[in-house]
Amino acid sequence: QEPSVQEQQQNANDMMNMILHEILSKEARERLNRVKSVKPHVAESAQKVLLQQYQSGQIRGKMTESQLVSILERCDVVKENKIVFKNRPKNNEDEDLDALFEDD
């Protein structure tokens, strides 16, 4: 019997938590949990980076909070989206616009 998708996700989460417990200091884990509650996408990206580093053997010993912060900063790249609101034309210009969209 194969495990359900939910069970597989739970197993993956359990494995991730076990690895994080192994490679992060107590302060770093607390920081990651705080970030997770405010910016879940950043925490998820950082966890992926940490997992890759762990699997490739780049992490030796416990990672400090300051080391984690540098990873979090790299993961917190936010593209700024600008929304520009243009004022509606004045009444006399409304009539000109209406003429453009009239059906002939």
Buried (B, 14 or more C-beta within 10 A) or exposed (E): EEEEEEEEEEEEEEEBEEBBEEBBBEBBBEBBEEBBEEBEEBBEBBBEBBBEBBEEEEBEEBBBBEBBBEBBEEBBEEEEEEEEEEEEEEEEEEEEEEEEEEEE
